[in-house]
């Protein structure tokens, strides 16, 4: 968890001093989603393009 905290601090420190709280929250949200996506790929928890196309068409 310490690495995650350091990453968050690093990301925030690189943002401009004028960054709003919403900007910071959004940036951390995106980083969290990318992290979780990469972990899902590593674990093989993915959907093929064909499966996704079928799901989209069924809406």
N, C-alpha and C positions, 0 to 999 in steps of 0.2 A: 504494500500500500504506500510505502514511502516513495517509491518511484513515481506513482501516480500523482502524489502531492507535489513532488519536484517538477513533474511535467506541467502541472497546472500553473505553478508559480512561474515557470519559464515562459509559458505561453502568455500569461498575463503581463509579465514584465516586458515582453516584446511589443505589446499593444501601445498605441499612442496614449499620452497622458489625458487626452480628451475623450477616451473611450467611455461610453456609458455602461451602466451595469447590464443592460440588455445585450450590448455587444459582447461583453465578457461571458455572460451566461450562454449566449448563442455559440460562441467559439468553443467553450468547454463542452456544450451539448454535441456539437459536430465531432469533436475529438473523441468523445465517448462512443458515439455511433460508429465511427470508423474503427475504433479499437474492438468493439463488439463484433463488427462485421468481419474483421480479420480473424478473430478467434473462431467465429462460426465457420469460416472457410477452412481454417486449420483442422477443425473437428469434422469436416465433411458435411456440415449442416447447411446445404445449399439447395437451390432449386434450379433445374435446367431451364434454358431459354424457352424450350417447347412447353414445359409445365407452366411457366410464367405466362406465356402467350395464351394458353388455354384458360388460365385463371382470369386474365384480363378480359377475354372474350365472353366469359360467363357472367360478367357483371352486367 
